[in-house]
Amino acid sequence: MLEVEGVSVRYGDAIAVEDVSLSVGAGEWVALIGPNGAGKTSTIKAVLGLVHHDGEVRLDGESIGRLAPWARQSRGLGYVPEGRRLFGEMTVEENLRTGAYRLPDARVRDNLERMFDLFPRVRERRRQLARTLSGGEQQMVALARGLMGDPRLLLVDEASLGLMPLNVKAVFEALAEIHRQGNAILLVEQNARIALDHAQRAYVIEVGRIQLEGSADEIREDSRVVESYLG
């Protein structure tokens, strides 16, 4: 489904990502793990068109590298940003609707009901301001918002960041259900252990370059990953 080939991202003279290549198949869950500052977020932003990049990004074999972010979204990409990035003075339901601005009203209503079924706590909080939610609840809203536009591939940036262990467990249970329902997932995550427990394949990125790739089991058993990330 997704092919990233030779992608590089620079911020002025600083190289954030250099010659990164990766892929995600239809219905597949792929993790991109690495330390803070390794280039994980820059890679996912390049896929989404949120930063200028060199190299190729293809979706279903079609180059999307010159398309605007909204045009990439319309082709089947969904995004859950690092830190949730909700609109705090808007209600939960209003936040969800921002994820489906291009869909007709009837589809938006259907998708809202689907999100409320998938995230019962979000249904309970639908009239609350987003800023009044707990961190775990905000992450559920961010996941639901990312799904509101009917993506086939959901790009999730640091799903566990800043959450208590119980909330991390609930978020990853929700991601697993999203995957079971047929969505492909590209997960950027510092928590290598939980990412490898759920993903089918994984890439390890360090200092802007892919260092390892393989099945989640292969990556988990690699001595370098055990030493650096799993302890």
Secondary structure in CASP SS format (residue, H / E / C, confidence):
PFRMAT SS
TARGET T0000
AUTHOR 0000-0000-0000
METHOD secondary structure of the structure
MODEL  1
M C 1.00
L E 1.00
E E 1.00
V E 1.00
E E 1.00
G E 1.00
V E 1.00
S E 1.00
V E 1.00
R E 1.00
Y E 1.00
G C 1.00
D C 1.00
A E 1.00
I E 1.00
A E 1.00
V E 1.00
E E 1.00
D E 1.00
V E 1.00
S E 1.00
L E 1.00
S E 1.00
V E 1.00
G C 1.00
A C 1.00
G C 1.00
E C 1.00
W E 1.00
V E 1.00
A E 1.00
L E 1.00
I E 1.00
G C 1.00
P C 1.00
N C 1.00
G C 1.00
A C 1.00
G C 1.00
K H 1.00
T H 1.00
S H 1.00
T H 1.00
I H 1.00
K H 1.00
A H 1.00
V H 1.00
L H 1.00
G C 1.00
L C 1.00
V C 1.00
H C 1.00
H C 1.00
D E 1.00
G E 1.00
E E 1.00
V E 1.00
R E 1.00
L E 1.00
D C 1.00
G C 1.00
E E 1.00
S E 1.00
I C 1.00
G C 1.00
R C 1.00
L C 1.00
A C 1.00
P H 1.00
W H 1.00
A H 1.00
R H 1.00
Q H 1.00
S H 1.00
R C 1.00
G C 1.00
L E 1.00
G E 1.00
Y E 1.00
V E 1.00
P C 1.00
E C 1.00
G C 1.00
R C 1.00
R C 1.00
L C 1.00
F C 1.00
G C 1.00
E C 1.00
M C 1.00
T E 1.00
V H 1.00
E H 1.00
E H 1.00
N H 1.00
L H 1.00
R H 1.00
T H 1.00
G C 1.00
A C 1.00
Y C 1.00
R C 1.00
L C 1.00
P C 1.00
D H 1.00
A H 1.00
R H 1.00
V H 1.00
R H 1.00
D H 1.00
N H 1.00
L H 1.00
E H 1.00
R H 1.00
M H 1.00
F H 1.00
D H 1.00
L H 1.00
F C 1.00
P H 1.00
R H 1.00
V H 1.00
R H 1.00
E H 1.00
R C 1.00
R C 1.00
R C 1.00
Q C 1.00
L E 1.00
A H 1.00
R H 1.00
T H 1.00
L C 1.00
S C 1.00
G H 1.00
G H 1.00
E H 1.00
Q H 1.00
Q H 1.00
M H 1.00
V H 1.00
A H 1.00
L H 1.00
A H 1.00
R H 1.00
G H 1.00
L H 1.00
M C 1.00
G C 1.00
D C 1.00
P C 1.00
R C 1.00
L E 1.00
L E 1.00
L E 1.00
V E 1.00
D E 1.00
E C 1.00
A C 1.00
S C 1.00
L C 1.00
G C 1.00
L C 1.00
M C 1.00
P H 1.00
L H 1.00
N H 1.00
V H 1.00
K H 1.00
A H 1.00
V H 1.00
F H 1.00
E H 1.00
A H 1.00
L H 1.00
A H 1.00
E H 1.00
I H 1.00
H H 1.00
R H 1.00
Q C 1.00
G C 1.00
N C 1.00
A E 1.00
I E 1.00
L E 1.00
L E 1.00
V E 1.00
E E 1.00
Q C 1.00
N C 1.00
A H 1.00
R H 1.00
I H 1.00
A H 1.00
L H 1.00
D H 1.00
H H 1.00
A C 1.00
Q C 1.00
R E 1.00
A E 1.00
Y E 1.00
V E 1.00
I E 1.00
E E 1.00
V C 1.00
G C 1.00
R E 1.00
I E 1.00
Q E 1.00
L E 1.00
E E 1.00
G E 1.00
S E 1.00
A H 1.00
D H 1.00
E H 1.00
I H 1.00
R H 1.00
E H 1.00
D C 1.00
S H 1.00
R H 1.00
V H 1.00
V H 1.00
E H 1.00
S H 1.00
Y H 1.00
L H 1.00
G C 1.00
END
